[in-house]
Amino acid sequence: MKERIKGYLEYKLDLELCGVNTFEKDHEIRKRYEKYLQDQQQANNDIPTSDTNEAAKTIDSTDLLEYKKGKKV
């Protein structure tokens, strides 16, 4: 499952909830957030986008049409 990319404020809030002091450290937090974005982008590029299950059968529109007409069961 693909993880949703957090916005800056949500990222900062998550850090605060984990006990990281972010008060007056926006410059440092921005750097960490940029690294987070790069890591997320890299992770999304590593995930295969196509179905890797070879046993999965795709149904094209002609198969579906024939199935609806009752020719295929």
PyMOL commands that set and color helices and strands:
alter all, ss='L'
color gray80, all
select helices_A, chain A and resi 8-17+26-46+61-69
alter helices_A, ss='H'
color red, helices_A
deselect
rebuild
show_as cartoon
